[in-house]
Amino acid sequence: MNPELVKRYSAPVPRYTSYPTAPHFSDDIDARTYRGWLAELRPGTRLSLYTHIPFCDELCWYCGCCTKAVRRYEPIAEYLTSLRTEIAKIASDVPAEHEVLHIHWGGGSPNVLAPDDVVELADLHRRLFRIREGAEFAVEIDPRHLDDARTSAFARAGVTRISIGVQDFDETVQAAINRRQSFEVTERAVLGFRSHGIEAINIDLVYGLPHQTRASLQDTVEKVLQLRPTRIAAFGYAHLPERLKHQRLIATATLPDSIERFAQANRLSRLLMRAGYERIGLDHFALPDDPLAKGQLARNFQGYTTDTADALIGFGASAIGRLPQGYVQNHPAAAEYARRIAEEGLATSRGIALTDNDRMRGFVIERLMCDMTFPARELRQRFGDRSEELLREAHALLDADQDRLIESDGDAFRVTDRGRPFVRTIAACFDSYLDTKAARHAPGI
């Protein structure tokens, strides 16, 4: 490990779960725009559905999601009324021949829903959309607030993949992020879902947390490996207290520096690959027989995925959708979301229309993030003469590279093994928006 190299490439950059990234969305895109884009979907467009549940039983201080802690069910029930209205409205605007390949529920914590509401919401998706047989149905779970009734409800709803947040099992780290979660509670959740036939289990870990060390992270990884999840995600903590007020409860002095973060990420990666997991993209790991290790890789707002649908439809407060024409995002505040749904049937508050240049750069950035490479031949086939400017940028970057992070491999522009930890920083070189608007991002490692 070269400390100077780590410091040089650890500047904050986007995670590139979209391009352009969300800070560049504007309120020029509204419900009227979205309605028009939905009407323009071509026959045969394949869909993915994302539903956002913006509630938790308690708020974790490290969290960067759009969510709110609630102690009563009434706000959740009221939200579900608006959510059902939005789903029905969009379903009426989308021709029935469009097939759904993938469903994802995120949050917040979708398991704040009552068991009957879990089943009813899933049934609503199936009644109103044409779901492909065998479509993946993934749900994010907080195991601390999971009971047998909810586990059974998710199974009855047809869920095929569960994503469980762990972050770190060290008690000192857990106290510092206000998320106390034992290994036993996590194991109970995993075994409960497996007893209902749900074998596809993801576990999320986070490095760079307060008081976290390589030793504490290794202990967490060794416990997680006992559960043998099919996928493991290892995200770097993004400390953005200027934007996220609850993160101000985490003392900056307790956070590991860039060198320690890099060392934690490296140790985590080595442990998982030694245990038989394949490294996927930047920060995901999968068993060799998992679809993520075998199929075409894509990147969306949940990270790495096998979801290759042509359009993503987002439901709920703050949910983001991606259509061929551009991105749309609902209003993030649940109350304002509900008001807009009641008045217009849609809650779109901002977004961005894609240009040809956006699509080209987005393709390059996604392929770098997923495959660590992009071939010039495919770029030219897709975008014609427009690709020459970007290829000149790639060659200029290659000529300027003194750290052996990138290389030319015949027709391909490739990130080296040395450059892989810094792929977000490399991808940022092709981001034409990056310096055009003030935005806070996570560190580049």
TORDREN-40514 format. One record per residue (C-alpha): residue in three letters; x, y negated, z. Coordinates in steps of 0.02 Angstrom, whole numbers, padded with zeros to 5 digits, always signed. Each point is the difference from the previous one (the first is absolute). Last residue first. Example, Ala and Ser with C-alpha at 12.3 -4.5 7.8 and 13.67 -1.06 7.14 Angstrom:
SER+00684+00053+00357ALA-00069+00172+00033
//
This chain:
ILE-00608-00248-00068GLY-00048-00155-00101PRO-00070-00084+00155ALA-00190-00024-00004HIS-00072-00151-00090ARG-00052-00177+00041ALA-00069-00105-00142ALA+00042-00172-00072LYS-00048-00001-00183THR+00097-00006-00163ASP+00157+00092+00055LEU-00069+00176-00018TYR-00117-00030-00146SER+00110+00063-00143ASP+00034+00163+00089PHE+00132+00096-00101CYS+00141-00030+00126ALA-00123+00053+00136ALA+00015+00179-00062ILE+00183+00000+00054THR-00046-00065+00173ARG-00136+00131+00015VAL+00125+00133-00059PHE+00121-00039+00141PRO+00002+00171+00083ARG+00023+00076-00175GLY+00153-00102-00048ARG+00132+00124+00058ASP-00099+00142-00079THR+00005-00101-00161VAL-00149-00097-00071ARG-00020+00034-00186PHE-00028-00098-00161ALA-00033+00135-00129ASP+00043+00020-00184GLY+00168+00081+00036ASP+00021-00009+00188SER+00038-00181+00038GLU+00042-00028+00182ILE-00063-00084+00157LEU+00059-00022+00180ARG+00185+00007-00042ASP+00043-00148+00113GLN+00070-00120-00130ASP-00162-00015-00099ALA+00011-00152-00114ASP+00007+00100-00162LEU-00146+00108+00054LEU-00104-00152+00046ALA+00038-00076-00169HIS-00050+00164-00082ALA-00166+00002+00094GLU-00035-00182-00042ARG+00032+00037-00184LEU-00122+00144+00015LEU-00129-00120+00070GLU+00018-00117-00147GLU-00006+00144-00124SER-00163+00071+00071ARG-00109-00128-00089ASP+00054+00077-00166GLY-00108+00153+00030PHE-00088+00022+00167ARG-00038+00184+00021GLN+00118+00077-00127ARG+00137-00124+00049LEU-00015+00046+00184GLU-00003+00184-00044ARG+00164-00016-00096ALA+00082-00107+00135PRO-00023+00139+00128PHE-00038-00048+00181THR+00088+00066+00153MET-00010+00026+00188ASP-00153+00110-00033CYS-00134-00077+00111MET+00064-00173+00048LEU+00093-00020-00165ARG-00153+00060-00096GLU-00113-00119+00094ILE+00116-00149-00030VAL+00016+00036-00185PHE-00188+00022-00026GLY-00038-00157+00101ARG+00123-00097-00106MET-00092+00053-00158ARG-00173-00025+00072ASP+00044-00171+00070ASN+00075-00054-00168ASP-00160+00052-00089THR-00094-00111+00122LEU-00103+00067+00144ALA-00143-00098+00076ILE+00025-00030+00186GLY-00106+00020+00155ARG-00103-00096+00126SER-00161-00005+00101THR-00098+00149-00067ALA-00144+00039+00119LEU-00128+00078-00117GLY-00189+00024+00020GLU-00020-00188-00017GLU-00089-00064+00155ALA+00003+00149+00118ILE+00172+00055-00062ARG+00067-00176+00023ARG-00064-00010+00178ALA+00067+00172+00044TYR+00175-00044-00064GLU-00008-00163+00098ALA-00036+00098+00160ALA+00130+00134-00037ALA+00139-00125-00034PRO+00116+00060-00140HIS-00099-00066-00150ASN+00006+00130-00137GLN+00147+00015-00118VAL+00008+00013-00189TYR+00146+00051-00110GLY+00015-00011-00189GLN-00077+00038-00170PRO+00031+00188+00001LEU-00081+00006+00173ARG+00083+00004+00169GLY-00103-00021+00158ILE+00053-00068+00168ALA-00099+00022+00160SER+00006-00147+00122ALA-00174+00040+00069GLY-00077+00154-00080PHE+00004+00094-00164GLY+00144+00007-00124ILE-00017+00073-00176LEU+00165+00060-00076ALA+00011+00013-00189ASP+00090+00112-00125ALA+00021+00143+00123THR+00175+00072+00025ASP-00016+00048+00184THR+00151+00108+00039THR+00047-00124+00135TYR+00140-00103+00073GLY-00050-00147+00111GLN-00178-00030+00061PHE-00015-00161-00102ASN+00050+00090-00159ARG+00150+00090-00075ALA+00000+00141-00125LEU+00091+00167-00015GLN-00035+00130-00132GLY-00009+00172+00077LYS+00108+00124+00095ALA+00063-00080+00160LEU-00158-00101+00032PRO-00104+00155-00042ASP+00072+00089+00153ASP+00090+00164-00039PRO+00174-00070+00032LEU-00047-00074+00170ALA-00012-00189-00008PHE+00099-00153+00054HIS-00044-00183-00024ASP+00109-00155+00025LEU+00083-00056-00161GLY-00066+00112-00138ILE-00035+00176+00058ARG+00133+00092+00099GLU-00030+00187+00003TYR-00031+00083+00167GLY+00094+00159+00047ALA+00052-00035+00180ARG+00169-00068-00058MET-00098-00123-00108LEU-00096-00059+00154LEU+00152-00019+00112ARG+00102-00090-00134SER-00140-00124-00035LEU-00027-00041+00183ARG+00186-00025+00025ASN+00010-00118-00148ALA-00152-00102+00053GLN+00069-00017+00176ALA+00171-00053-00065PHE-00078-00133-00111ARG-00102-00067+00145GLU+00157+00000+00109ILE+00095-00102-00128SER-00145-00119-00027ASP-00018-00038+00185PRO-00109+00101+00119LEU-00146-00094+00079THR-00002-00036+00187ALA+00058-00181-00022THR-00154-00035-00107ALA-00112+00029+00150ILE-00162+00083-00056LEU-00154-00093+00063ARG+00026-00119-00146GLN-00054+00145-00110HIS-00179-00036+00054LYS+00006-00166-00093LEU+00033+00075-00171ARG+00056-00134-00124GLU+00141-00085+00096PRO+00028+00162+00095LEU+00057+00092-00158HIS+00101+00150+00061ALA-00011+00129-00140TYR+00040+00173+00069GLY+00085+00112-00128PHE-00114+00140-00057ALA+00038+00186+00006ALA-00137+00103-00082ILE-00010+00186+00031ARG-00094+00124-00110THR-00055+00182+00017PRO+00006-00010+00189ARG+00105+00134+00087LEU-00064-00030+00178GLN+00168+00048+00078LEU+00079-00121-00122VAL-00089-00143+00088LYS+00088+00044+00163GLU+00170-00001-00085VAL-00042-00166-00082THR-00044-00079+00166ASP+00162+00058+00081GLN+00096-00068-00149LEU-00087-00168+00020SER+00050-00008+00183ALA+00181+00041-00044ARG+00009-00123-00144THR-00065-00135+00114GLN-00166-00089+00023HIS-00011-00135+00134PRO-00120-00099-00111LEU-00042+00086-00165GLY+00120+00010-00149TYR-00065+00169-00056VAL-00182+00049-00026LEU-00073+00174-00021ASP-00158+00052-00091ILE-00058+00182-00002ASN-00093+00075-00147ILE-00101+00161+00014ALA-00067+00104-00145GLU-00065+00158+00089ILE-00180-00051+00029GLY-00085+00170+00028HIS-00099-00045+00156SER+00129+00080+00116ARG+00131-00104-00093PHE-00091-00158+00052GLY+00002+00049+00182LEU+00181+00059-00005VAL+00057-00170-00063ALA-00107-00095+00126ARG+00059+00107+00146GLU+00181-00024-00055THR-00020-00189+00005VAL-00075+00003+00174GLU+00138+00117+00060PHE+00136-00108-00077SER-00061-00143+00106GLN-00069-00165-00061ARG+00020-00165+00090ARG-00012-00140-00128ASN+00026-00171+00075ILE+00155-00037-00107ALA+00123-00021+00146ALA-00084+00138+00101GLN+00019+00121-00145VAL+00185-00041-00020THR+00031+00036+00184GLU-00105+00159-00009ASP+00096+00072-00149PHE-00124+00091-00114ASP+00025-00118-00148GLN-00110-00062-00146VAL-00131+00140+00017GLY-00138-00046-00123ILE-00094+00148-00073SER-00047+00013-00184ILE-00130+00135-00036ARG-00030+00082-00168THR-00147+00100-00070VAL-00150-00092+00075GLY-00164+00081-00054ALA-00119-00091+00117ARG-00024+00162+00097ALA+00186-00001+00040PHE-00006-00183+00052ALA-00150+00038+00110SER+00086+00149+00084THR+00147-00110+00052ARG-00125-00131+00058ALA-00093+00122+00110ASP+00161+00076+00067ASP+00062-00168+00063LEU+00121-00129-00069HIS+00049-00161+00086ARG+00185+00029+00032PRO+00017+00091-00166ASP-00015-00162-00102ILE-00048+00066-00172GLU+00018-00060-00180VAL-00113+00092-00124ALA+00036+00085-00166PHE-00125+00074-00124GLU+00090+00083-00147ALA-00112+00041-00147GLY-00027+00188-00021GLU-00159-00020-00100ARG+00001-00175-00073ILE-00112-00123+00093ARG-00135-00085-00104PHE-00051-00147+00107LEU-00159-00052+00090ARG-00052+00159+00087ARG+00177+00056+00035HIS+00055-00164+00078LEU-00159-00005+00104ASP+00033+00177+00062ALA+00169-00058+00066LEU-00084-00144+00092GLU-00132+00115+00073VAL+00128+00128+00062VAL+00107-00129+00089ASP-00155-00090+00064ASP-00064+00160+00082PRO+00168+00023+00087ALA+00004-00178+00068LEU+00131-00108-00083VAL+00153-00050+00102ASN+00083+00143-00096PRO+00025-00118-00148SER+00137-00088+00100GLY+00050-00172-00053GLY-00004+00036-00138GLY+00002+00125-00139TRP-00117+00116-00094HIS+00066+00072-00163ILE-00092+00083-00145HIS+00082+00067-00159LEU-00045+00055-00175VAL-00168-00088-00024GLU-00078+00022-00173HIS-00076-00143-00098GLU-00151+00067-00094ALA-00120-00082+00123PRO+00031-00177-00064VAL+00066-00119+00134ASP-00111-00148+00046SER-00126+00104+00099ALA+00143+00083+00093ILE+00067-00173+00045LYS-00166-00049+00079ALA-00022+00166+00091ILE+00176-00009+00075GLU-00027-00181+00052THR-00166+00037+00085ARG+00073+00151+00090LEU+00142-00108+00064SER-00117-00135+00061THR-00100+00126+00104LEU+00162+00081+00057TYR+00057-00167+00070GLU-00155-00012+00108ALA+00031+00175+00068ILE+00182-00045+00038PRO-00049-00161+00088GLU-00128+00098+00104TYR+00121+00137+00052ARG+00070-00093+00149ARG+00181-00012+00062VAL+00077-00076-00156ALA+00181-00027-00054LYS+00017-00090-00166THR+00084+00048-00164CYS+00090-00067-00153CYS+00161+00099+00010GLY+00171-00063+00055CYS+00008+00100+00161TYR+00148-00018+00119TRP-00109-00054+00147CYS-00118+00149-00009LEU-00179-00059+00025GLU-00125+00109+00092ASP-00155+00099-00049CYS+00030-00050-00180PHE-00105-00088-00132PRO+00024-00058-00181ILE-00069+00155-00089HIS+00059-00019-00181THR-00065+00111-00139TYR+00108+00039-00152LEU-00072+00084-00155SER+00103+00059-00150LEU-00073-00007-00174ARG+00033+00073-00173THR-00055-00109-00145GLY-00093+00114-00121PRO-00101-00139-00080ARG+00092-00166+00013LEU-00022-00112+00150GLU-00066-00169-00060ALA-00149-00006+00118LEU+00116+00021+00149TRP+00107-00145-00061GLY-00154-00112-00015ARG-00058+00039+00177TYR+00175-00034+00062THR+00007-00171-00082ARG-00170-00046+00072ALA+00053+00059+00172ASP+00154-00112-00002ILE+00173-00017-00078ASP+00059-00181+00003ASP+00019+00028+00188SER+00182+00050-00028PHE+00107+00156+00014HIS+00187-00034+00007PRO+00020+00054+00182ALA-00076+00169-00053THR+00145+00059-00108PRO+00001-00014-00189TYR+00028+00143-00008SER-00067+00120+00130THR+00065+00112+00140TYR+00161-00094-00033ARG+00068+00000+00180PRO+00044-00184-00024VAL+00173-00068+00042PRO+00084-00057+00161ALA+00192-00004-00009SER+00081+00168+00040TYR+00113+00008-00154ARG+00152-00098+00059LYS-00013+00058+00180VAL+00002+00183-00053LEU+00147-00027-00117GLU+00097-00090+00136PRO-00033+00142+00122ASN+00066+00133-00122MET-00069+00169+00053
//
